[in-house]
Amino acid sequence: MRTPVGEGILAAVTTWRGVPIAVGWTFSEPQRGIVWASRDGVSWESIAGMQLEASRLTDLIVSDDRLIIVGTETGSRTEPVVLVGEPPG
């Protein structure tokens, strides 16, 4: 699949605070876990600071005040990755 940063996997999409958010990873080595946002659901941009080397981001959960992203590291040992985002303010 062609993602906003090249060939990769778009694993999950949801809406948080009215903004479409997607997670996935690139095929290129090392794989990078990436979080994207869109204002219109058509054009997507990676969120600055949300690219993780040697990771796959696979799912996300939202509430009013939290965005939780989960995945795994893809190095020699597979370790869980959990990111928690809060809106500014």
N, CA, C and O of each residue as an XYZ file, in Angstrom:
356
protein
N       0.843     -1.176      0.000
C       0.000      0.000      0.000
C       0.883      1.232      0.000
O       1.936      1.252      0.637
N       0.462      2.235     -0.699
C       1.182      3.505     -0.728
C       0.669      4.362      0.426
O      -0.507      4.725      0.465
N       1.548      4.679      1.352
C       1.193      5.526      2.494
C       1.743      6.926      2.243
O       2.441      7.136      1.251
N       1.445      7.893      3.118
C       1.976      9.247      2.925
C       3.499      9.338      2.949
O       4.051     10.364      2.552
N       4.197      8.289      3.406
C       5.661      8.333      3.451
C       6.298      7.240      2.608
O       7.478      6.941      2.789
N       5.560      6.646      1.705
C       6.099      5.580      0.866
C       5.337      4.292      1.062
O       4.213      4.284      1.564
N       5.975      3.185      0.653
C       5.319      1.888      0.763
C       5.270      1.439      2.220
O       6.265      1.514      2.941
N       4.092      0.970      2.642
C       3.959      0.517      4.017
C       2.554      0.031      4.321
O       1.753     -0.233      3.424
N       2.285     -0.076      5.596
C       1.008     -0.562      6.093
C       0.307      0.545      6.865
O       0.893      1.168      7.750
N      -0.938      0.781      6.525
C      -1.809      1.642      7.316
C      -2.642      0.687      8.165
O      -3.531      0.015      7.642
N      -2.366      0.619      9.469
C      -2.928     -0.428     10.317
C      -4.257     -0.063     10.965
O      -5.120     -0.928     11.117
N      -4.443      1.197     11.350
C      -5.671      1.581     12.058
C      -5.939      3.066     11.871
O      -5.013      3.869     11.753
N      -7.222      3.418     11.847
C      -7.651      4.815     11.690
C      -8.782      5.085     12.668
O      -9.645      4.234     12.884
N      -8.776      6.263     13.253
C      -9.868      6.702     14.110
C      -9.956      8.221     14.045
O      -9.166      8.863     13.352
N     -10.897      8.785     14.750
C     -11.018     10.237     14.855
C     -10.833     10.623     16.311
O     -11.437     10.025     17.202
N      -9.989     11.632     16.552
C      -9.769     12.139     17.897
C      -9.929     13.641     17.883
O      -9.208     14.351     17.182
N     -10.895     14.124     18.673
C     -11.180     15.560     18.752
C     -11.473     16.143     17.369
O     -11.071     17.263     17.050
N     -12.185     15.354     16.556
C     -12.601     15.813     15.241
C     -11.558     15.691     14.143
O     -11.803     16.120     13.015
N     -10.391     15.113     14.448
C      -9.305     14.990     13.470
C      -9.049     13.513     13.179
O      -8.812     12.744     14.110
N      -9.091     13.095     11.906
C      -8.724     11.711     11.578
C      -7.252     11.455     11.908
O      -6.378     12.240     11.540
N      -6.991     10.348     12.606
C      -5.644      9.941     12.994
C      -5.434      8.504     12.507
O      -6.328      7.667     12.631
N      -4.255      8.223     11.954
C      -3.935      6.874     11.469
C      -2.566      6.458     11.993
O      -1.705      7.299     12.250
N      -2.376      5.143     12.150
C      -1.077      4.600     12.538
C      -0.696      3.468     11.598
O      -1.558      2.849     10.974
N       0.594      3.204     11.503
C       1.083      2.126     10.663
C       2.590      2.094     10.685
O       3.212      2.555     11.642
N       3.198      1.536      9.607
C       4.647      1.469      9.529
C       5.072      1.356      8.085
O       4.278      1.016      7.209
N       6.352      1.650      7.847
C       6.925      1.582      6.507
C       7.497      0.192      6.249
O       7.817     -0.537      7.187
N       7.625     -0.172      4.975
C       8.268     -1.428      4.600
C       9.789     -1.298      4.612
O      10.493     -2.274      4.871
N      10.299     -0.096      4.331
C      11.744      0.093      4.228
C      12.428     -0.202      5.561
O      11.859      0.013      6.632
N      13.660     -0.698      5.469
C      14.437     -1.031      6.678
C      15.277      0.160      7.097
O      15.871      0.799      6.228
N      15.362      0.494      8.365
C      14.549     -0.137      9.404
C      13.115      0.359      9.307
O      12.865      1.508      8.943
N      12.186     -0.511      9.634
C      10.783     -0.112      9.611
C      10.583      1.022     10.612
O      11.199      1.049     11.677
N       9.706      1.957     10.245
C       9.395      3.080     11.131
C       7.913      3.066     11.430
O       7.092      3.022     10.515
N       7.566      3.102     12.696
C       6.179      3.289     13.087
C       5.833      4.763     12.931
O       6.596      5.628     13.361
N       4.695      5.055     12.323
C       4.346      6.444     12.017
C       2.898      6.724     12.404
O       2.027      5.860     12.306
N       2.668      7.963     12.849
C       1.325      8.459     13.143
C       1.039      9.578     12.154
O       1.844     10.493     11.986
N      -0.128      9.495     11.493
C      -0.541     10.512     10.539
C      -1.803     11.215     11.015
O      -2.591     10.650     11.773
N      -1.987     12.445     10.567
C      -3.218     13.192     10.821
C      -3.693     13.797      9.506
O      -2.904     14.019      8.588
N      -4.989     14.059      9.432
C      -5.583     14.625      8.222
C      -6.646     15.642      8.608
O      -7.383     15.445      9.573
N      -6.720     16.712      7.861
C      -7.789     17.697      8.087
C      -9.051     17.340      7.295
O     -10.160     17.728      7.661
N      -8.856     16.578      6.180
C      -9.989     16.296      5.301
C     -10.210     14.804      5.033
O     -11.148     14.448      4.318
N      -9.366     13.920      5.590
C      -9.497     12.494      5.355
C      -8.921     12.036      4.026
O      -8.975     10.848      3.709
N      -8.367     12.960      3.239
C      -7.782     12.637      1.940
C      -6.274     12.889      1.955
O      -5.494     12.015      1.579
N      -5.869     14.067      2.384
C      -4.455     14.429      2.482
C      -3.969     14.133      3.897
O      -4.580     14.571      4.872
N      -2.874     13.394      4.008
C      -2.365     12.968      5.305
C      -0.938     13.473      5.484
O      -0.164     13.516      4.528
N      -0.594     13.857      6.715
C       0.760     14.282      7.056
C       1.204     13.539      8.304
O       0.415     13.334      9.227
N       2.480     13.134      8.331
C       2.975     12.496      9.552
C       3.091     13.569     10.631
O       3.419     14.721     10.348
N       2.819     13.174     11.855
C       2.877     14.098     12.978
C       4.328     14.204     13.421
O       4.975     13.194     13.698
N       4.834     15.425     13.485
C       6.227     15.656     13.870
C       6.531     14.996     15.209
O       5.761     15.103     16.164
N       7.670     14.310     15.257
C       8.086     13.652     16.484
C       7.422     12.310     16.730
O       7.679     11.680     17.756
N       6.570     11.854     15.812
C       5.847     10.599     16.012
C       6.277      9.537     15.010
O       5.448      8.751     14.553
N       7.563      9.502     14.661
C       8.112      8.429     13.838
C       9.091      7.652     14.697
O      10.058      8.221     15.204
N       8.856      6.367     14.866
C       9.679      5.535     15.729
C      10.470      4.538     14.902
O       9.887      3.686     14.232
N      11.789      4.635     14.941
C      12.638      3.689     14.222
C      12.419      2.278     14.753
O      12.186      2.085     15.946
N      12.495      1.307     13.874
C      12.408     -0.116     14.220
C      11.143     -0.428     15.014
O      11.190     -1.124     16.027
N      10.013      0.095     14.543
C       8.741     -0.119     15.240
C       7.606     -0.320     14.251
O       7.668      0.115     13.102
N       6.582     -0.985     14.727
C       5.311     -1.100     14.009
C       4.225     -0.587     14.948
O       4.057     -1.115     16.048
N       3.494      0.428     14.529
C       2.364      0.930     15.309
C       1.115      0.280     14.738
O       0.843      0.402     13.544
N       0.351     -0.411     15.581
C      -0.683     -1.302     15.074
C      -2.113     -0.929     15.442
O      -3.046     -1.375     14.774
N      -2.317     -0.122     16.489
C      -3.692      0.205     16.882
C      -3.701      1.462     17.727
O      -2.666      1.885     18.242
N      -4.880      2.058     17.867
C      -5.032      3.231     18.704
C      -6.405      3.257     19.350
O      -7.387      2.757     18.803
N      -6.439      3.850     20.522
C      -7.663      3.969     21.316
C      -7.782      5.433     21.716
O      -6.780      6.070     22.040
N      -8.995      5.970     21.696
C      -9.168      7.373     22.055
C     -10.217      7.541     23.144
O     -11.130      6.729     23.289
N     -10.061      8.612     23.900
C     -11.084      9.099     24.814
C     -11.097     10.610     24.635
O     -10.367     11.135     23.794
N     -11.900     11.307     25.399
C     -11.952     12.763     25.252
C     -10.595     13.421     25.477
O     -10.252     14.386     24.795
N      -9.822     12.905     26.430
C      -8.582     13.571     26.791
C      -7.313     12.751     26.557
O      -6.236     13.184     26.967
N      -7.397     11.597     25.919
C      -6.219     10.767     25.692
C      -6.274     10.082     24.320
O      -7.337      9.694     23.834
N      -5.102      9.952     23.728
C      -4.891      9.156     22.526
C      -3.826      8.132     22.896
O      -2.702      8.508     23.229
N      -4.155      6.854     22.845
C      -3.219      5.792     23.209
C      -2.908      4.980     21.960
O      -3.811      4.458     21.306
N      -1.625      4.880     21.634
C      -1.160      4.170     20.446
C      -0.310      2.991     20.913
O       0.547      3.139     21.783
N      -0.556      1.817     20.325
C       0.205      0.627     20.712
C       0.852     -0.010     19.486
O       0.424      0.194     18.350
N       1.894     -0.786     19.758
C       2.590     -1.487     18.699
C       3.722     -2.301     19.285
O       3.709     -2.650     20.465
N       4.714     -2.605     18.439
C       5.874     -3.376     18.882
C       7.140     -2.821     18.256
O       7.118     -2.249     17.166
N       8.252     -3.003     18.974
C       9.560     -2.750     18.382
C       9.898     -3.943     17.508
O       9.432     -5.051     17.774
N      10.695     -3.743     16.475
C      10.981     -4.829     15.539
C      12.445     -5.236     15.539
O      12.907     -5.845     14.575
N      13.184     -4.917     16.589
C      14.599     -5.280     16.664
C      14.776     -6.751     16.978
O      13.899     -7.569     16.701
N      15.925     -7.081     17.562
C      16.225     -8.480     17.860
C      15.275     -9.057     18.905
O      14.998    -10.257     18.886
N      14.772     -8.226     19.816
C      13.756     -8.652     20.785
C      12.494     -7.846     20.508
O      12.561     -6.630     20.326
N      11.375     -8.497     20.475
C      10.119     -7.789     20.256
C       9.626     -7.262     21.592
O       9.324     -8.032     22.503
N       9.546     -5.945     21.700
C       9.095     -5.282     22.920
C       7.842     -4.474     22.600
O       7.705     -3.971     21.485
N       6.930     -4.342     23.553
C       5.746     -3.521     23.309
C       6.086     -2.035     23.276
O       7.025     -1.576     23.927
N       5.298     -1.300     22.500
C       5.395      0.160     22.437
C       4.040      0.710     22.828
O       3.020      0.283     22.286
N       4.011      1.647     23.757
C       2.773      2.328     24.142
C       3.059      3.825     24.191
O       3.942      4.270     24.925
N       2.315      4.596     23.411
C       2.433      6.062     23.393
C       1.121      6.641     23.893
O       0.047      6.173     23.516
N       1.204      7.660     24.743
C       0.009      8.318     25.244
C       0.097      9.794     24.904
O       1.060     10.469     25.270
N      -0.921     10.295     24.196
C      -0.969     11.708     23.830
C      -2.087     12.408     24.534
O      -3.147     11.831     24.776
N      -1.847     13.679     24.871
C      -2.861     14.524     25.477
C      -2.934     15.808     24.666
O      -1.919     16.260     24.137
N      -4.122     16.405     24.558
C      -4.215     17.659     23.814
C      -3.473     18.771     24.555
O      -3.405     18.757     25.784
N      -2.918     19.732     23.819
C      -2.240     20.852     24.486
C      -3.223     21.662     25.322
O      -4.424     21.694     25.052
N      -2.688     22.302     26.323
C      -3.560     23.174     27.107
C      -3.434     22.908     28.499
O      -4.097     23.550     29.313
